[in-house]
Amino acid sequence: MTLNPMQFKISWEKLPKNLILEEQPLQDIDQPLLAAALRESLEIAGLILEGTLVASHLAICVNFNDQLVIKTPDLFYATNVQPLPDREIRRSYIPNLEGDIPAVVMEFLPDNPPRYQDEYSAKQSYIPGKWHFYEQILEVPIYVIFQPAIGYLKVYHLDSPPDYKKQQPDATNRYWIAGVGLFLGVWEGTKAERTGYWLRWWDESGEMLLWGAEMIDKERQEIAIFQQQAEQERDRSQKLAAQLRAAGIEPEA
């Protein structure tokens, strides 16, 4: 899948304001839910800092042999991204012109094999396949492919010369995503109306980054434990006071 860089020309140019970006319909409802859940936990943990762009189905644009190529990953994470002028809505992202090459791109496979061939496509001619685009043109360090229907997760890291190699998980079956500073793995459970396999983040200590609803439940549990401990302490104080009075000693003394 390695191609001599001299065989194609890449440039990073600002798009005309009147350019109409072709819309690509979502293949299923799981894609936006998975992407939103990953972003939500990063935001709650305070890990989406100024200059960080975590986007779903946002057009990444590159001029490839003087022709515009657009890919819309299900999710990508980039840093050092320049802010837009006031009230301007981001319609696209142009790496190297507006910020760094994404540290990671993710594609979520639908439960329909004939439709996800492009995620593995190394097609080099126009329009290049996604695998070739991420590996050879953008040179994205980490490429994640996930099929939520069966919990299938594969992570590929960019080797040198540019070539994706399968990354091995750790003992907990999670993958270190260096550009994000977190582990990525599969978790099974329910969020809102969806029950199934999800992608989740874990920090270096092994703590899973929580969603908003989970954070609220955790706080409620902590409050309940505190209240229970306070009640137990009050009961102990009352029993001790009764014992002192029975011995003829006033507790206040």
N, C-alpha and C positions, 0 to 999 in steps of 0.2 A: 504493500500500500504506500510505499515511499516513492515520491516523485521528485525529480530534480527541480529545485525552485526556479531555475533558469528557463523552464519550459512554460511558465505562465507569469503574468504580470499582475501585481496586486497594488491597488491604491485606495486611499481612504479619503473620500471627498464628501463634503456636506451636500445633503440632498436639496433639490429645488423645493421651495415652500409649497408649490402647487402640485407636487408629485403625488399621485394617488397610489397608495400602497395596496396591493392586492390582498384581500382578506382571505384567510384560510379557516374554514369552519373547524370547530373542535370535533374530535372523533368520538368523544363520549364525555359524560359529566364528571367522571373521575379525575380527569386532567386538571381542571381548575381547582377542585377540592384538595388534591394532593399538593399542588403548588402553593395554595393559600395557607395550608396547614404548616408547611415548612417555613414559609415567610413569617407566619404569626409567631411561632416559637422563637425565631431569631429576634423579632421586634420586642417581644415581652422580656427577653433576656438582655435587652439593651445592646444588641450586637449589630444593629443596622445604624451605623454611624454616618456622619456627614460625609458625602462623597461615595457612599456605598449604594449600589443599585442592585436590587434583587427583584427581578421582573419575570413575568410569565407571559408567553406569547407576544413578546415585544420584538419587532423586526430588528435583527442584526444585519447591517448592510455593508457590503464590500464590493468594490469595483474589481472584477475578475476578468482579465483580458479585455478591458474597456467595456465590459457589460456588467450591469448591476445584478448582484446576487443577494437575495434576501432569504434568511432562515429565521424561523421563529421557534426557538427551543421552548419546551414546556416550562423550563425554569433555568435562569442563569444568575450568577453572582459575580459582580465586577466591582472593583474599587478605584479610587482616585477619579471618579466620574465628575465632570464639570457640571455645575448647576445650570439650569436653563434660565433664561431671562424671565422676569416676573410675568405670571399669567400665561406663559407658554407651556403647552402640553407636550410631553415627550411622546412622539409618534414612532421613534426609531432610536437605535443606538449604533454609533459608528466607532468601533474600537480604534485606538491609537490617535483618533482625531478628538474624541470626546472623553476618553478615559482608557483604562487598562483593558487588555484582552481579558475576557471573563476567566476567573479562576476555576470555574466549574460550569458545565452545561449539563442539563438533564433532559432526557426524553422518556416519556411514559408510554409504554406500548399498549395499544388497545387489545382487547381479547378477540383478535381477528388477524391471524398471521399474514394473509396476503397484503394487508394495508400497512405493515410496519417495515417493509423491506428497505425504505429509504434511510432508516436509522442505522443500518449496517452498510449502506451503499458507499462504495469507494469510487463511484463514477467520477472521472476527472474532467470530462468535457462539460460544456455548458448545457444544462444547469447541473453543477456538481452535486453528488450525493452528500448527505449530512455527515457521514463518517469522514469522507475526504475533506469536506469543508471545515470541520472542527479540527481534524488532525493536521492537514497540510496547509490550509489557507490561513486559518486563525491560529493554529497551534495552541489550542486550549489545553492546559495541563491535565485536567481531569474530565473524563466523559462518563456520565452515569446513564445506564439504561435500566429501566425498571418496568416490570409488567405486574401491575397491582392485582390482577385477577388470581395469580398463583404465587405472589410474593417473590417473584424472580428478580434478583438484583445482581448486576454486573457493573464493576467499576474498572475503568481503563485509565492508566496514567501514561503521559507522553514521555517516551524514551528518546534518546538521541542516537542517530538522526531522527527527525520527527516520525514516530511510529508508535501507535497505541499498543501497550502491553497490558494484559489482564493483571489487575492488582489483587493481591491476596488479602483476605480479611484477617483480623486479629483473633484471639482466642474466644472472644465474645461474638464473633461473626459480624463485626463492624469494620468499616473502612475509614481510615484517616484521610480527611480532606484538608490538605495542608493550607491551601489558600483561604480557607474559612476558619481554620483552627479548631475544628470539631470532628467528631466521628459521625458517620452516617450508617444507619442500619434499618432493618425491617422490624416493624412492630405490628402486632395484630390486635385489633380492638375496634371500638366504636367512637366516632366523633360526629355529632349532629345526627344526620339521617343516614350516614354511611357506616356499615360494618364490614371490615375486611382488613387487608394488609395496607400499611402506611409506611412511608419513609419518615424516620425521626432522627433528630440530632442528639448526640451525647457529648458532654464536655470531657476534658482529659481525666477527670476524677471518676468518670463513669456515671455521672448524674444526667438523667434525661432532661432535655429542655421541655418545659411544660407549655401546653396550650392555655388559653385564657380560662376556659371552663375548669381545667385541671388545677390551675393556680387558685381559683376561687374555692374549689373543693378542699384543697390543701389548707388554705387559710381557715376555712370553717372547721376542719378537723383540729387544727392547732388551737383555735379558740375553744372548741369543745373540751380538748385535753386540759387546757389551762383552767377552764371553769370546773372541771372534775377535780383537778388537783387542789383548787381553792376550796371546794366543798369538803374534800377530805381533810385538809388542814384545819378548816373551821370545826369539823366534827372532832378532830383530835384535841383541839383547844378546849372545846366544851366538855369533853370527857375528863381532861386534865383538871379543869376548873371544878368539876363535880367531885373528883377525887380529893382535891385540896380542901374543899368545904367539908367533905365527910371527915377529914382529919382535923377539922377545926381551924383551918388556915384560909384566910380570905385571899383569893387569887390576886387582887389588886395590891396586896401587901407584899 
